[in-house]
């Protein structure tokens, strides 16, 4: 049974120092405090930022529930003016972080934050000045730092489990893989696949990354050609919303696994992919390595090796989900069962 859950709480305020719209969306706290990153990016309007917060906080609920974590899903968004594409001035950034820190503090630990698009572990140090409920500070400040490495470890674990299901072996030797997005996570996933013998093609909207990709021995695909490129595997590792009915119909791959959030424009795309025999592992499962590692270290007190083993357990979750006909339905049903049987908070 799939359960549709409404958001528990959404707050919007204008930062008193920065003047910027700030949003905190809490989707669910049924399993425990809501966790989710702080996103600082440009939107055409604050409503677009709100829509992003709502989608991403819901995904965090599913991510935590499917991963067996005793946390719910949340998200915070700082809405920068969509008319100016440059980085915000340092003074504005500092003011926005001060505003956001006080906003997060007002939730008294029922929403806990970490880095996301547009923010970094260093920014978490600024937030810690207002609230203790912040994760992923740099190691010299007592945190676990950049979550890109464990996120990539989790994606690779999900990819191996997917390959085992589709190709009969958890190996990418002589397989062609397209990695769309050559950033912190995508570049590490590409390196891991290449080390396993894959022929790796990468793509990024930032054309300046082409030379770095080629120096690493990877082929290059122009962004507009990614979804039509014939390959064995597609790894969406950039923006969300890339898999729509029309793009799903163009795919020439057998397996899709990647860390990009909200890859589907709507849930019906999962049915379309399944009907074409394309196995898609839900993004909130494949991308869970960062939060699993961070909470394992910073909340449960695990050492590095134990936390990595927990991240690699994502492969077992993927194997379980792939026993059904539609992995998205299986994942949401698993999350709903866990949420519905959660004990009420004390």
KANORJO-V354202 format. One record per residue. N is the residue number from 0. RES is the residue in three letters. PHI is phi in degrees with one decimal (none if undefined). PSI is psi in whole degrees, 0 to 359 (none if undefined). D_FIRST is the distance of its C-alpha to the first C-alpha in whole Angstrom. Layout:
n:res:phi:psi:d_first
N:RES:PHI:PSI:D_FIRST
N:RES:PHI:PSI:D_FIRST
This chain:
n:res:phi:psi:d_first
0:UNK:none:132:0
1:UNK:-99.6:130:4
2:UNK:-107.3:126:6
3:UNK:-88.8:124:10
4:UNK:-112.5:136:13
5:UNK:-85.7:158:16
6:UNK:-69.2:137:19
7:UNK:-74.0:321:21
8:UNK:-156.7:135:24
9:UNK:-135.8:127:26
10:UNK:-124.6:139:30
11:UNK:-129.3:132:33
12:UNK:-146.6:162:36
13:UNK:-98.2:129:39
14:UNK:-62.6:127:41
15:UNK:-65.9:334:44
16:UNK:-91.4:315:46
17:UNK:-88.3:334:44
18:UNK:74.7:6:44
19:UNK:-90.3:148:40
20:UNK:-67.9:133:37
21:UNK:-121.3:137:35
22:UNK:-131.1:134:31
23:UNK:-124.7:121:29
24:UNK:-114.7:125:25
25:UNK:-113.1:114:23
26:UNK:-80.9:312:19
27:UNK:-153.9:141:18
28:UNK:-123.2:24:20
29:UNK:-63.0:324:18
30:UNK:-93.6:346:18
31:UNK:154.5:190:22
32:UNK:-56.2:145:24
33:UNK:-76.0:136:23
34:UNK:-124.0:149:25
35:UNK:171.7:152:25
36:UNK:-72.9:165:29
37:UNK:-98.7:116:31
38:UNK:-103.2:126:32
39:UNK:-123.3:106:35
40:UNK:-153.1:173:36
41:UNK:-91.6:135:37
42:UNK:-129.7:155:35
43:UNK:-68.0:332:37
44:UNK:-154.9:164:36
45:UNK:-63.5:334:34
46:UNK:-65.7:326:31
47:UNK:-67.3:322:31
48:UNK:-63.9:320:31
49:UNK:-62.9:315:28
50:UNK:-59.3:320:26
51:UNK:-62.5:314:26
52:UNK:-61.3:320:25
53:UNK:-65.9:314:22
54:UNK:-65.0:314:21
55:UNK:-70.6:325:22
56:UNK:-68.2:324:21
57:UNK:-63.1:316:17
58:UNK:-60.4:324:18
59:UNK:-66.1:324:19
60:UNK:-59.6:311:16
61:UNK:-64.7:320:14
62:UNK:-59.9:312:17
63:UNK:-67.6:317:18
64:UNK:-65.7:314:15
65:UNK:-66.2:329:14
66:UNK:-81.9:356:18
67:UNK:78.3:21:18
68:UNK:-88.4:145:20
69:UNK:-89.9:55:21
70:UNK:-141.5:155:21
71:UNK:-101.8:192:19
72:UNK:-114.1:134:20
73:UNK:-146.5:176:23
74:UNK:-162.0:144:26
75:UNK:-123.3:145:29
76:UNK:-135.5:131:31
77:UNK:-103.8:119:35
78:UNK:-91.8:109:36
79:UNK:-86.7:154:39
80:UNK:-60.4:126:41
81:UNK:-71.1:347:40
82:UNK:-79.3:342:44
83:UNK:-121.1:121:45
84:UNK:-92.4:351:43
85:UNK:-73.8:166:45
86:UNK:-61.4:146:44
87:UNK:-63.4:149:45
88:UNK:-58.2:148:48
89:UNK:-54.1:322:48
90:UNK:-65.3:319:49
91:UNK:-68.4:319:46
92:UNK:-62.1:315:44
93:UNK:-62.9:320:45
94:UNK:-65.8:319:45
95:UNK:-64.6:320:41
96:UNK:-67.3:322:40
97:UNK:-63.8:318:42
98:UNK:-63.5:316:41
99:UNK:-67.4:322:37
100:UNK:-59.5:316:38
101:UNK:-66.8:323:39
102:UNK:-63.2:312:36
103:UNK:-62.9:321:34
104:UNK:-60.3:330:36
105:UNK:-66.2:345:35
106:UNK:-89.0:358:32
107:UNK:51.8:41:33
108:UNK:87.8:356:31
109:UNK:-81.6:349:28
110:UNK:-129.9:128:28
111:UNK:-126.7:137:29
112:UNK:-116.3:162:30
113:UNK:-151.1:182:31
114:UNK:-72.0:157:33
115:UNK:-153.3:196:31
116:UNK:-55.4:125:33
117:UNK:88.5:356:36
118:UNK:-130.5:166:36
119:UNK:-140.8:169:38
120:UNK:-54.4:325:38
121:UNK:-63.2:322:42
122:UNK:-63.9:329:40
123:UNK:-65.4:332:38
124:UNK:-62.5:318:41
125:UNK:-63.3:318:42
126:UNK:-65.7:325:39
127:UNK:-62.1:341:40
128:UNK:-64.8:340:43
129:UNK:-109.7:334:41
130:UNK:-150.8:142:38
131:UNK:-79.4:351:37
132:UNK:-90.7:63:34
133:UNK:-138.1:135:34
134:UNK:-109.0:168:33
135:UNK:68.3:30:35
136:UNK:-62.9:159:38
137:UNK:-56.4:154:41
138:UNK:-58.4:325:42
139:UNK:-69.1:348:45
140:UNK:-105.5:11:43
141:UNK:92.7:5:41
142:UNK:-102.2:189:38
143:UNK:-101.4:359:36
144:UNK:72.5:206:37
145:UNK:-60.7:127:36
146:UNK:-87.4:5:32
147:UNK:-61.5:321:33
148:UNK:-64.3:306:34
149:UNK:-65.4:330:31
150:UNK:-61.7:316:29
151:UNK:-64.7:322:30
152:UNK:-60.3:318:30
153:UNK:-66.8:320:26
154:UNK:-62.6:317:26
155:UNK:-64.5:323:29
156:UNK:-63.9:318:27
157:UNK:-65.1:320:24
158:UNK:-62.8:317:26
159:UNK:-63.5:319:28
160:UNK:-65.7:321:24
161:UNK:-65.1:319:24
162:UNK:-63.9:321:27
163:UNK:-58.9:318:27
164:UNK:-71.2:317:24
165:UNK:-85.2:316:26
166:UNK:-104.7:352:29
167:UNK:88.8:1:29
168:UNK:-154.1:142:31
169:UNK:-83.2:56:30
170:UNK:-141.1:152:33
171:UNK:-115.8:17:34
172:UNK:-57.6:126:38
173:UNK:66.6:14:39
174:UNK:-93.6:147:36
175:UNK:-98.2:125:36
176:UNK:-126.0:132:34
177:UNK:-104.9:121:34
178:UNK:-105.5:113:33
179:UNK:-96.4:102:33
180:UNK:116.8:107:34
181:UNK:-109.6:53:37
182:UNK:-98.7:208:36
183:UNK:-57.4:313:36
184:UNK:-85.0:314:33
185:UNK:-58.8:320:33
186:UNK:-66.0:323:37
187:UNK:-71.2:322:36
188:UNK:-64.3:317:33
189:UNK:-58.7:316:36
190:UNK:-63.5:318:38
191:UNK:-64.0:320:36
192:UNK:-67.9:318:35
193:UNK:-62.7:321:39
194:UNK:-63.8:337:40
195:UNK:-91.3:5:38
196:UNK:97.6:8:40
197:UNK:-76.8:151:38
198:UNK:-87.3:112:39
199:UNK:-105.4:127:38
200:UNK:-112.4:136:38
201:UNK:-123.9:162:38
202:UNK:-148.2:152:38
203:UNK:-161.0:145:38
204:UNK:-66.5:339:39
205:UNK:-87.1:98:42
206:UNK:-63.1:342:44
207:UNK:-68.8:347:46
208:UNK:-82.3:354:44
209:UNK:-58.8:314:45
210:UNK:-64.1:319:48
211:UNK:-63.3:320:46
212:UNK:-62.8:316:43
213:UNK:-67.9:323:46
214:UNK:-62.6:331:48
215:UNK:-83.4:359:45
216:UNK:89.3:14:45
217:UNK:-97.5:150:43
218:UNK:-77.4:169:43
219:UNK:-125.1:137:42
220:UNK:-124.1:132:40
221:UNK:-65.2:143:41
222:UNK:-52.5:322:37
223:UNK:-69.9:347:38
224:UNK:-103.0:355:38
225:UNK:-56.9:310:35
226:UNK:-73.9:348:32
227:UNK:-105.0:3:34
228:UNK:-78.5:128:36
229:UNK:-72.0:128:35
230:UNK:-161.0:175:34
231:UNK:-85.9:323:32
232:UNK:-138.5:141:30
233:UNK:-114.7:133:29
234:UNK:-117.2:97:29
235:UNK:-74.1:116:28
236:UNK:-131.3:25:29
237:UNK:-126.3:242:31
238:UNK:-82.5:164:29
239:UNK:-86.8:181:26
240:UNK:68.7:23:25
241:UNK:-86.6:340:27
242:UNK:-106.7:99:24
243:UNK:-113.3:170:24
244:UNK:-52.6:318:24
245:UNK:-72.8:325:28
246:UNK:-77.0:327:28
247:UNK:-60.9:326:26
248:UNK:-70.0:339:28
249:UNK:-90.9:343:31
250:UNK:-60.7:138:29
251:UNK:-124.5:57:31
252:UNK:-137.6:170:29
253:UNK:-110.5:342:27
254:UNK:-141.4:134:25
255:UNK:-126.9:117:24
256:UNK:-145.1:125:24
257:UNK:-166.6:168:25
258:UNK:-89.8:352:25
259:UNK:-58.7:136:26
260:UNK:-79.0:148:23
261:UNK:50.9:55:21
262:UNK:-67.2:327:22
263:UNK:-88.3:139:20
264:UNK:-71.1:330:22
265:UNK:-160.5:166:18
266:UNK:-65.2:338:15
267:UNK:-64.5:338:17
268:UNK:-64.0:327:19
269:UNK:-61.2:321:17
270:UNK:-65.8:320:16
271:UNK:-63.4:318:20
272:UNK:-64.5:315:21
273:UNK:-61.6:321:19
274:UNK:-64.4:332:21
275:UNK:-89.9:3:24
276:UNK:78.3:18:23
277:UNK:-96.4:123:23
278:UNK:-87.1:122:21
279:UNK:-117.1:123:20
280:UNK:-90.9:124:19
281:UNK:-51.0:136:17
282:UNK:-60.8:325:20
283:UNK:-72.4:348:18
284:UNK:-88.6:310:18
285:UNK:-64.6:329:22
286:UNK:-95.0:10:23
287:UNK:-78.0:353:22
288:UNK:-58.5:321:26
289:UNK:-62.7:311:28
290:UNK:-72.2:324:26
291:UNK:-62.5:315:25
292:UNK:-66.8:311:29
293:UNK:-60.7:313:30
294:UNK:-69.9:327:28
295:UNK:-61.4:317:29
296:UNK:-76.7:309:33
297:UNK:-88.1:338:33
298:UNK:-106.6:321:31
299:UNK:-98.5:353:30
300:UNK:74.6:21:34
301:UNK:-72.5:152:33
302:UNK:-81.4:175:36
303:UNK:-57.4:311:36
304:UNK:-64.1:319:35
305:UNK:-66.3:322:33
306:UNK:-66.9:322:31
307:UNK:-64.2:319:31
308:UNK:-60.5:322:30
309:UNK:-64.6:320:27
310:UNK:-62.1:316:26
311:UNK:-65.1:343:27
312:UNK:-65.4:349:24
313:UNK:-56.3:328:22
314:UNK:-59.6:320:23
315:UNK:-65.1:321:21
316:UNK:-62.3:316:18
317:UNK:-62.6:317:18
318:UNK:-58.7:319:19
319:UNK:-62.9:314:16
320:UNK:-66.2:327:14
321:UNK:-77.3:357:17
322:UNK:-72.9:339:16
323:UNK:-92.2:177:13
324:UNK:-79.8:329:14
325:UNK:-131.1:105:13
326:UNK:-59.7:329:13
327:UNK:-66.3:314:12
328:UNK:-62.5:320:8
329:UNK:-63.0:318:9
330:UNK:-67.3:316:10
331:UNK:-67.4:325:8
332:UNK:-66.9:319:5
333:UNK:-61.6:315:8
334:UNK:-62.7:316:10
335:UNK:-63.4:320:7
336:UNK:-61.5:318:8
337:UNK:-68.6:320:11
338:UNK:-67.9:317:12
339:UNK:-69.2:338:11
340:UNK:-100.9:7:13
341:UNK:-66.6:145:16
342:UNK:-74.6:140:19
343:UNK:-58.9:145:21
344:UNK:-59.9:144:23
345:UNK:-69.1:none:27
